[in-house]
Amino acid sequence: MSGDSNSGPSLVQAIRQSPPIDTSEPYDPAWVAGRTILITGGASGFGEGFFRKWAAHGANIIIGDINDKRGEALVEEVRESTDNKNHHYIHCNVTDWQSQVDFFHKAIRLSAHGGIDAVVANAGVIEKGARFEEPKGLDADAPPKPNLLCYDINLTGVLYTAHLALFYLPRNPRSQNPSVSNTPAADIPGESFLSASNLLYLSNGYS
Ligand SMILES: NC(=O)c1ccc[n+]([C@@H]2O[C@H](COP(=O)([O-])OP(=O)(O)OC[C@H]3O[C@@H](n4cnc5c(N)ncnc54)[C@H](O)[C@@H]3O)[C@@H](O)[C@H]2O)c1
């Protein structure tokens, strides 16, 4: 690991993430053409936006979501508008490990080239109902458990997705140069947990 003598190792090198993005540079989404991209929570919101944008540029998108009705309708619509049958909807509850395993296994079977090029761990929610920071009624005989759904989806679900992506991305038959970020930095134990956050994007570096 290098870095100048005053500042120590570069953080980018240390955590093996992509370098900073210069948002003033034009972005060319053409690179996604022909790629198989998995998006959790792809039936609406940000996920739907990624789906529409990348599908319009020739990517094959496979979304996993719990909203079957919306997900299936969206895939149908985008298949038509892009004249591409390689977009798919798969039911996936990101809080359920087996559901995510099934999502990846089915996606590989459906992928036009038998592999996965990129994964977006996008499924996320905001806390609804009783707020964690405002516990109430805990002096009762049966105090109510806090609702941790937000944590289960936004943290555990993202970690499940990242774990599966780290396994399957380098196994893409088209992979020539697996991502430098697919092994954890040896000198930062637990780095994966530190960097886990909503909207995590992993790609296998095939280009
Ligand atoms: N929209 C915004 O402006 C904004 C801004 C900042 C942060 N966020 C955060 O980003 C996240 C996503 O926002 P959004 O606007 O795209 O939300 P959204 O509700 O439109 O989309 C979230 C998607 O995730 C799916 N989902 C929910 N639980 C799931 C589960 N267990 N398994 C699989 N899929 C599941 C939903 O069905 C939905 O399709 C949220 O955590 C939100 O708080 C949103």
Ligand as a Chemical Component Dictionary entry (heavy atoms), coordinates in Angstrom:
data_LIG
# 
_chem_comp.id                   LIG 
_chem_comp.type                 NON-POLYMER 
_chem_comp.pdbx_formal_charge   0 
_chem_comp.three_letter_code    LIG 
# 
loop_
_chem_comp_atom.comp_id 
_chem_comp_atom.atom_id 
_chem_comp_atom.alt_atom_id 
_chem_comp_atom.type_symbol 
_chem_comp_atom.charge 
_chem_comp_atom.model_Cartn_x 
_chem_comp_atom.model_Cartn_y 
_chem_comp_atom.model_Cartn_z 
_chem_comp_atom.pdbx_ordinal 
LIG N1  N1  N 0  -36.428 8.735  -2.489 1  
LIG C1  C1  C 0  -35.646 9.595  -1.857 2  
LIG O1  O1  O 0  -35.622 10.792 -2.122 3  
LIG C2  C2  C 0  -34.663 9.108  -0.800 4  
LIG C3  C3  C 0  -33.707 9.965  -0.326 5  
LIG C4  C4  C 0  -32.765 9.504  0.580  6  
LIG C5  C5  C 0  -32.819 8.193  1.015  7  
LIG N2  N2  N 1  -33.774 7.379  0.554  8  
LIG C6  C6  C 0  -33.754 6.002  1.040  9  
LIG O2  O2  O 0  -33.439 5.118  -0.042 10 
LIG C7  C7  C 0  -34.164 3.898  0.129  11 
LIG C8  C8  C 0  -34.975 3.591  -1.125 12 
LIG O3  O3  O 0  -35.792 4.713  -1.426 13 
LIG P1  P1  P 0  -36.837 4.640  -2.595 14 
LIG O4  O4  O 0  -37.371 6.007  -2.778 15 
LIG O5  O5  O -1 -36.204 3.974  -3.761 16 
LIG O6  O6  O 0  -37.947 3.724  -1.897 17 
LIG P2  P2  P 0  -39.120 2.893  -2.569 18 
LIG O7  O7  O 0  -40.034 2.508  -1.450 19 
LIG O8  O8  O 0  -39.708 3.586  -3.754 20 
LIG O9  O9  O 0  -38.385 1.591  -3.124 21 
LIG C9  C9  C 0  -37.905 0.605  -2.281 22 
LIG C10 C10 C 0  -38.128 -0.736 -2.953 23 
LIG O10 O10 O 0  -37.630 -1.727 -2.067 24 
LIG C11 C11 C 0  -38.596 -2.765 -2.013 25 
LIG N3  N3  N 0  -38.452 -3.507 -0.755 26 
LIG C12 C12 C 0  -38.869 -3.128 0.485  27 
LIG N4  N4  N 0  -38.641 -4.103 1.375  28 
LIG C13 C13 C 0  -38.045 -5.109 0.675  29 
LIG C14 C14 C 0  -37.571 -6.392 1.038  30 
LIG N5  N5  N 0  -37.656 -6.857 2.296  31 
LIG N6  N6  N 0  -37.022 -7.172 0.068  32 
LIG C15 C15 C 0  -36.960 -6.726 -1.215 33 
LIG N7  N7  N 0  -37.386 -5.523 -1.605 34 
LIG C16 C16 C 0  -37.926 -4.732 -0.679 35 
LIG C17 C17 C 0  -39.925 -2.085 -2.143 36 
LIG O11 O11 O 0  -40.959 -2.992 -2.527 37 
LIG C18 C18 C 0  -39.607 -1.055 -3.185 38 
LIG O12 O12 O 0  -39.801 -1.541 -4.505 39 
LIG C19 C19 C 0  -35.023 4.079  1.372  40 
LIG O13 O13 O 0  -34.320 3.515  2.472  41 
LIG C20 C20 C 0  -35.113 5.572  1.512  42 
LIG O14 O14 O 0  -35.304 5.966  2.836  43 
LIG C21 C21 C 0  -34.690 7.778  -0.360 44 
# 
loop_
_chem_comp_bond.comp_id 
_chem_comp_bond.atom_id_1 
_chem_comp_bond.atom_id_2 
_chem_comp_bond.value_order 
_chem_comp_bond.pdbx_ordinal 
LIG N1  C1  SING 1  
LIG C1  O1  DOUB 2  
LIG C1  C2  SING 3  
LIG C2  C3  SING 4  
LIG C2  C21 DOUB 5  
LIG C3  C4  DOUB 6  
LIG C4  C5  SING 7  
LIG C5  N2  DOUB 8  
LIG N2  C6  SING 9  
LIG N2  C21 SING 10 
LIG C6  O2  SING 11 
LIG C6  C20 SING 12 
LIG O2  C7  SING 13 
LIG C7  C8  SING 14 
LIG C7  C19 SING 15 
LIG C8  O3  SING 16 
LIG O3  P1  SING 17 
LIG P1  O4  DOUB 18 
LIG P1  O5  SING 19 
LIG P1  O6  SING 20 
LIG O6  P2  SING 21 
LIG P2  O7  DOUB 22 
LIG P2  O8  SING 23 
LIG P2  O9  SING 24 
LIG O9  C9  SING 25 
LIG C9  C10 SING 26 
LIG C10 O10 SING 27 
LIG C10 C18 SING 28 
LIG O10 C11 SING 29 
LIG C11 N3  SING 30 
LIG C11 C17 SING 31 
LIG N3  C12 SING 32 
LIG N3  C16 SING 33 
LIG C12 N4  DOUB 34 
LIG N4  C13 SING 35 
LIG C13 C14 SING 36 
LIG C13 C16 DOUB 37 
LIG C14 N5  SING 38 
LIG C14 N6  DOUB 39 
LIG N6  C15 SING 40 
LIG C15 N7  DOUB 41 
LIG N7  C16 SING 42 
LIG C17 O11 SING 43 
LIG C17 C18 SING 44 
LIG C18 O12 SING 45 
LIG C19 O13 SING 46 
LIG C19 C20 SING 47 
LIG C20 O14 SING 48 
# 
